[in-house]
Amino acid sequence: MHNPDLPQRPRSIRWRMARTLTFCLLIAALVLPAAPMQAQDGGHSIYIPLVTGSAASMTATTAQDGPALKLKVGAFHPSQGDALVSAADLSIADYAPGQRGYYIVQFNAPVQKAWQDALAGTGAQVLDYLPDYAFKVRMNPEQAAQVRKLANVAWVGIFQPAYKLSPDLARNGAHPYRVYIEQGADSAQAAAAIAQSGAEVLRSEGNYLLVAADDAQLNAVANVLDVAWVENFTFYEKHNEYGAGVIIGADTANANGYDGSSQIAAVADTGLGDGTPAGAHPGLAGRVLNIFNWTTGNAFNCYRVYGDGAQDADSGHGTHVAVSVAGAGNAQGIGKAAANAAGLVFQAVEDYLDIYGSCTSSTTPDGYYLIGIPSDLHQLFQQAYNAGARIHSNSWGSNAAGDYTQDSANADDFVWDNPDMVITFSAGNEGADANNNGVVDNDSIGSPATAKNVITVGASENVRPDNFPCDTSLSYASHDVYQPNQTCNDMGGHNLLGTAGQRWGFTTEPLNSDLTAGNAEQMAPFSSRGPTDDGRIKPDVVAPGTWILSGYSSLFQEGYNDPVNPRNGSYQVDGWGMPYNAEYKYFGGTSMSNPIAAGAATVVRDFYNKKYGHNASAALTKATLINSAVDLQDENNDGVNDNDYPIPNVHEGWGRINLAKATEGTAQFEDVTSGIGTGGSATYQYNVASAGAPFKVSLVWSDYASTAAAAVNLVNDLDLVVTAPNGTTVYRGNVFSGGWSQTGGSADRVNNVENVYVQSAAAGTWTVRVSGFNAPQGPQPFALVVNGQFSGGSPTATPTNTSVPPTATNTPVPPTATPTNTPVPPTATPTNTPVGPTATNTPIPPTATPTNTPVPPTATSTPSALTVHVGDLDNVSTTSGNRWNARVQITVHDGAHNPVTNASVSASWSSGTSGSGSCTTNGSGQCIINKNRLRNNVTSVQLTINSVTLAGYTYSAGNNHDPESDSNGTAIIVAHP
């Protein structure tokens, strides 16, 4: 559980030092030139063995010409003859003639779309992007020979079995592992091959396997052709009124009418109240739209599941975080969240496990675990998205220590496919001071919080002027480790906060004696720190996460006349200290800061909806929260507000959320859906009225998903450059010192967030340029938020040098606008769910009759020539790398069956995907609606025409037809090519 009040597992200092050394070696290999040296065989590299048990060996290279290939197992320059040395049983020379296998194709420069098209033109299937300028490709040796002859191809080589094994794999005996099968491959066949190796397949879920293996069997698993990646298996861990209302400025935003009422937020966590909307929590009354129960089957020789439904029986964690997102508070304002008027969708993912066999260890006793979280996170997010949610809050994760895992890639991929879905994750509670220098160590961010496109939230300290009161009617002694044998009355009616030393074992000043709450300028010491292993800035932002007062689940409460939980014979966890009353209790951790941030994101989307009628993308929401964030003044907790670690830093990222600033309406923004490709750019100009005030520019893009095998995870690389009115002073993104931008420096090649903050801007016209350095999966959409002392109207955007203009086949579908102040009730039937989660007690059942559908005209009221209908639907599907695109051409006729120009067609996608689309007919009465970047495991999708509008005409849906009879004129299925 991501709860620092619970006993913490001992840390291995030796392990942390080894990981830090490996991290430093990787960064050195990526950014530092190696000293020239010559191998004895005349090649370009020498080979330095890694620690025992690693799958491959790192290289020290001599040649600096040609791009490096940066994999987790090592970095090298293959076009210069460098190589990684692997164990004999983890490397292969080539595939048999005609056999399709996995190769790496590396280009010699930033990837142009024409080069990728030429690669696909050989019949090769382009899969994952690998840094720098490379792709994993499925093809046979004959196709590989053709690819080697293509212009701009620098190198073609085998994607070796050694590259599939995470360097962090446990190798001391038999362990359970997560094994991922390549998209488009036969997972059942791969599972059978794994079983033949002697490894044990414990569970299979689509392209994801749970496998038990020892050291020798792991190598055999890596040699199974269609195995893509192997990583350690761990169980996921669970990782406000004053916190949200005062510290992050929600009171101000609420007073201006931005309270989340136009939005639906989703929370995936343990459970919610008694598992029903009516019994969720008083602060959520009337706004719980759906509760879905996610469970799973038993895993042979690993665990047995005892389902508890959607109730929150053990820790009360889910109820607490849900109320922190959307609670309305009680009559005194206790528990009031930022998004206190938003609708809520809840996904209960916790069950009780009997753990045995291959999954037994000292750290995994029987108990409650988040076992309902699916192996493929797309399914969790898709269900919430289908239910109307556009914010998804997740206060859980695994202790990945900065690693980009398959879960990270899946989270990134969902946002890429659904650009208006904001996903937040808690950073984790692994903050520690292993070297006892009084500073919390780097490199402890959990997964999927290491994903690029999510908002990763760290924890700062909370402040309450009421001094954290507790319920004096409770007669039992506190179970809190710092309040032994003391009742609430013994403590004078207020919880004893304790210090970081007393609660979490920090032994060195200033952390040892620092109180756990009371200073909003300080970080919580337990909060996981960045950067990620590839050097990205994480967390993105922070919010209060200590002593947060929020919802108390109504089940098994000690001291309130409840029985114990029959499953484990215990009461529900009290949280931190003693409860406030039977409806509210205290908790702490990044689990608590994350829902406060998710509520803030909900309010930001509400702001854009109400003020501008705009459905904000995830990138725009993230850019807004970052641009308006506040730099903490005492990150090192020494009691002096001297800003020892100015932003951006590994502790707070870009600062603490400031919702009042985010919604004050002074910033200008761009939410560009068409995007730019390699060599493309867009330029904007802003007029600053008077000198001396800050000028802040934030660029954020939801990047294409990386792969767990890559050492650097940025795929589409954009650059931010800001030029002052004098035309000579230039600032590049993320070149900072003392919390403000500096001139000089070089372009950021790691982050998909770039900022320029000028402390004292000159008056005049400032120029902001966004350019595409390398966009192998472009065009790349982006969001821009700019704040300053403006004069004049809207900025002028000047697209220049856009070498790869978006086309109908690669332009993302623009999001639809959400009606103001009207939460859209989701349907009761979940889709795309592998283990059949069920919806419980949905308050607003779907009706059978569509709403807002014009009534077809009758012959007596409207002449036939003044009606319009669909006269033909034609479907086309094409491949696009490791995805595919669906296209439907619509032909519109009038009542006399003549083509109609300028008719507006609205339609919706279903059966394997979701979303909407629209188009306007041309002179031939035709237009096209696309659905791009569909996953290869989606076998078909359906487009349904909702309406056709034209001034003076009425839509006659009953007359829709298709002369080829491949549809009914209203709906058509597009199959995977």
Salt bridges, closest charged atoms under 4 A:
ASP82 OD2 - HIS77 ND1 3.85
ASP117 OD2 - LYS113 NZ 3.11
ASP128 OD2 - LYS136 NZ 3.81
ASP132 OD2 - LYS70 NZ 2.98
ASP168 OD2 - ARG19 NH1 2.64
GLU182 OE2 - LYS136 NZ 2.71
ASP215 OD1 - ARG171 NH1 2.67
GLU237 OE1 - HIS2 NE2 3.41
GLU237 OE2 - ARG9 NH2 2.98
GLU241 OE1 - ARG464 NH1 2.45
ASP259 OD1 - LYS610 NZ 3.16
ASP269 OD1 - HIS317 ND1 2.68
ASP308 OD1 - ARG567 NH2 3.34
GLU350 OE2 - LYS238 NZ 2.88
ASP354 OD2 - ARG304 NH1 2.86
ASP376 OD1 - HIS378 ND1 2.52
ASP403 OD1 - LYS72 NZ 2.50
ASP413 OD2 - HIS378 NE2 2.62
ASP413 OD1 - ARG883 NH2 2.04
ASP413 OD2 - ARG935 NH1 2.59
ASP417 OD2 - ARG883 NH1 2.94
ASP420 OD2 - ARG390 NE 3.19
GLU430 OE1 - ARG11 NH2 2.99
ASP441 OD2 - ARG16 NH2 3.92
ASP443 OD2 - ARG19 NE 3.56
ASP466 OD2 - ARG464 NH2 2.65
ASP480 OD1 - ARG503 NH1 2.81
GLU521 OE2 - ARG656 NH1 3.71
ASP533 OD2 - ARG19 NH2 2.48
ASP534 OD2 - ARG536 NE 3.07
ASP540 OD2 - LYS538 NZ 2.89
ASP540 OD1 - LYS622 NZ 3.85
GLU558 OE1 - HIS479 NE2 2.76
ASP606 OD2 - LYS610 NZ 2.95
GLU664 OE2 - LYS661 NZ 2.70
ASP671 OD2 - HIS614 NE2 2.79
ASP703 OD2 - LYS452 NZ 2.75
ASP717 OD2 - ARG749 NH1 3.10
ASP719 OD1 - ARG749 NH1 2.69
